[in-house]
């Protein structure tokens, strides 16, 4: 082990300890997986932004329940299912390559709209 501990080693399981570390904007994440927190650096001062994508997804599902019922009655269950599935595939495909946080949030809303 090196003389200087990495930021991951300094973390002992309490969020307060992570937030106490200086200059979180310069953190280098050691894990190979890309996560929302690591990609957009959502730590400490941005705690509320961590749950925003899931909240927008569920807000997208609210009008979808009413709208999907209408489309299903109008065009049939199989046709409406294929339409919503195709739209969801498009939105999820774009969601994979998007880089900005605002665009990510917008696409999460539209993904929820297609459920």
N, C-alpha and C positions, 0 to 999 in steps of 0.2 A: 504494500500500500504506500502511496506517495505521502510526502510530508504534509501537503496541503489537502484538506478534505474537500471533495466535490460538494456541490449544493445538494445533491441527492443524499449524500452521506450525512449532511448536517440535519436533514429532516428526520425527526423521530416520531412522526405520526400525528402531530398536532398542527392544524392549519395556522395557528398563531405563530408558531416557530418559523414556518415558511415565510409568512408575511413580514416577519421581523428582519429577514435577511435584506441587505441593502441591494439596490439597483436590480430589480427583477427583470428589467428590460434586456439585460445582457445575458440572461440565462441560456445555457446550451443544454437541450434535453438529450439524455443518454440513450433513450429507448428507440428501437427501430420503427415503432408504429406511429403513424400520424394520427393525432387526436385533435379535437376541436380546441382543447385547452392549450396544447402545445403549438398548434398552427397559428392561433390568434392571440397567444400569450394572455389567456384569461385567468389571471391570478389575483388574489387579494382585493385590490381596489375594484376589480371587475367581477365580483362574485355574482352579482345579479345577472350579468350577461351569460353566465354558464347555463342557466335554465331558460333563457330566452328562446333558443331554437326549438326546444321541446314544447314550450308554451305556444309559439306561433304555429307549430305543427297541429296542435290540438285546436287552436282557434280556426285553422283552415278546415278542420273536420266538421266544425259546427255548421257552416252554411252548406257543406257538402252533403250532409244528411238530408236536408230539404231538397237541394238541387238534384241529387242523385235519384231520389224517389220520383221526381217529376220526369227526368230523362228516362228512367226505367219504365214508367207508365206510358210515356209517349213513343219510345222506340223499341221497347222490349228489354228484357233482362240481359240477354246474351249480347246484344248490340251495345247497350250502355256499359256493360262490363268490359267489353273490348275497347271501347272509346276511353274509359277511365284508365284502363291498364296501359294503353298506348301513351296517354298523356303522362301517367306516372313514370313510365320508362324514359320518356323524353326529359322530364324534370330531374329525375335521378341521374341520368347521364350527364346533364349539364352541371348538376350539383357536384359531381366527382371532380370536374376540372376547374370549378370556380375558385378564385383566390381571395376576393374581398369578403369581408364579414357581412356587410349590408346585403350583398348579392346572395350570400349563403342564407341569410335570414329570409329573404324574399322567396327563394327557392324552397326553403323548408315549409313556408306557408302554402305555396302552390302544390307541394307534394302532399300535404295534408288535405288540400282541397280535392285531390283526386282519389282519396280513400273512400 
